Amino acid sequence: MTIDTADPASLIDQVGADVYDCVIDVAPRTTQPITDGVIAARRGGRLVLAGLKGRAIPELWSDTIVLKGLSVLGARSVDRESFVLAMSALERGLVNAGDWHTHTYALEDLPTALAVQGGEVKTGVQPLHVTILAPAAGR
């Protein structure tokens, strides 16, 4: 199957509408997979949202969700127990998380930081952890 990335409608043209029991979105920032998922899910199907967007989805027609009777479920990538184990490993020094930090930006550079984290701006280093520094008190 070949999907034309320049034409978002080509995904639905090729995979079909109203055919999947469950559609899972894990793409960060981009909202097109959610609107495609609503179209691709069958009546009574499920749409799982695991990719954080950081913005509203103006092109989403919520009536379609209601009319198709879709269940929409938000999902995080880890459960509580995994999170507690990871934090414990960090606290005990078993993991050097400093290696994961890739970018630091001042608060006034927030738009650039978000664009780097979202992959819209390339810096030559894959963004794993982007830090936004607030101005120091008294400035």
Stockholm file with secondary structure:
# STOCKHOLM 1.0

chainA/1-139         MTIDTADPASLIDQVGADVYDCVIDVAPRTTQPITDGVIAARRGGRLVLAGLKGRAIPELWSDTIVLKGLSVLGARSVDRESFVLAMSALERGLVNAGDWHTHTYALEDLPTALAVQGGEVKTGVQPLHVTILAPAAGR
#=GR chainA/1-139 SS CCCCTTCTHHHHHHHCSSCEEEEEECCSSCCHHHHHHHHHEEEEEEEEECSCCSSCCTTCCHHHHHHHTCEEEECCSSCHHHHHHHHHHHHTTSSCGGGGEEEEEEGGGHHHHHHHHTTSSCCSSCCSEEEEECCCTTC
#=GC SS_cons         CCCCTTCTHHHHHHHCSSCEEEEEECCSSCCHHHHHHHHHEEEEEEEEECSCCSSCCTTCCHHHHHHHTCEEEECCSSCHHHHHHHHHHHHTTSSCGGGGEEEEEEGGGHHHHHHHHTTSSCCSSCCSEEEEECCCTTC
//
